[in-house]
Amino acid sequence: MQSNIQNISPIKQRILQFVANLGISKREFYSLTGISRGTLESKTGITEDTLTKLFTTYPNLSPIWIFTGKGEKFQSQQDEIPTYFAPEQNIEDKLLCIIAKKDSEIRELAEEVGKLKQEILQLKNSV
């Protein structure tokens, strides 16, 4: 799978990373956004239509991060339910998605804490 990811554009790789962080399947992502299934795995370029659907569904997602990989994934840290979900989605699915997003954020923060602890140990050992 790793070699498959390397065959697609960095933009598609970041979108796939975003989907993984949401904790939803690619199938669910395609359904929520209206993007054609398989689009992110294909070797062809990404279209304006695909990007429009992505940012319409996830308006807080940072275009700068998607295009360059720099900065934060989200433009703001607001958790406004309507900005992350399709209107027809039921409340249970919305809550599960919020929980998955929070779990992902917790994992990322735990990794950061681990890195900081390692840096502290290295500093203590060098003194």
N, C-alpha and C positions, 0 to 999 in steps of 0.2 A: 504494500500500500504506500509506503514511503516513496518509492520510485514513481508511483502514479501521481502523488501530490507534486513531485518535482517537475512533472511534465505539464502542469497547468500554471497559469499566470499567478504572480504574487497577489494580485487583487483577489482572484478566486480563492487562493489559499487563505487569505485573511477572512473572507466571507465564511469559508468552511470552519475556520477557527471560531468565529463569532457564533455560528450555529452550534458548534460543540459546546461552547461556553453557556449557551442558552439551555442546554440539556434537553433539546428536542431532536427528533430524528430529521434527517434531510427531507424525508417524505412530508413530515409536518411543516417544515420550513417552506417547501415548495407550495404546499397547500395554503399556508397563511399568506404568502407573498404573491401568489399567482405566477411565479416564475416557473417556466417549463421544467419538468423533471429531467435531471441529468445535465442541466446547463452548467453547473459548477464543476462537474467532472470532465466535461468535454475539453478538448485541446484548442477549440476555437476561441476567439476573443470574446470579451464581455460587451454586451450591447447597452446602449443608452436606456432602452426599455427595461432591461434587467436591473440596472442601477436605479431607475426611477421607482420600480416596484419595491426594491430593497429599502430605499430611503422613505418611501411613502408608508411602508409598514413599520419601519423602525426610525422615526424622525430624529431621535436623540443619538443615533449611531453617527460617529464622526466620519465625514467624507475624507478628511485629512488622514485619519488612521487607515481607512480602507484603501486609499490611493497610495499612501507613502509608507504606512506602517509606523509612523511617528505620532507621538502624543497619546492621548487617552482614547479609548474605544468609544466613549460617549461624550457628547457635548455638554451634558449636564447630568447630575446624579439624581434627577427627579424620577420617581417611580409612578408615573401616571399610567394607570392601566390602559386607557384608550390608545395610547401611543404605541403599545407593544403588541396589540392583538387585533385580529379581524373582528368586526362588530358582531358577527354571527356566532362567535365562539362562546361557549357556556362558561359560567362563573368558575366551575371546578377546573376546567382546562386553564383558565386565566390564572387561578391561584397556584396550580401546579407549575405553571411556567414561571411565575414570580418566585416560587420556592426554589426551582431549579436555578434561576438567575442568582438568587441570594447564595445558594450553595456554591455556585461557581465563584462568586465574589469572595466568599469565606475561604475557599481553597486558595485563591490567588493571594489573599492577605496572609494566610498561614505560610505559604511559600516565601513570601516577602519577610515575614517574621523569622523563619528559619535561616534565610540568607543573612539577615541582620545579626542573629545570634552567632552564626559562623564568623562574621566579620569581627564581632566583639571578642570571641575566643582568640582569633588570630592576633588581634591587637594586644590582648592580655598576655599571650605567649611571646610576643615580640618585645615586651617591656622588661 
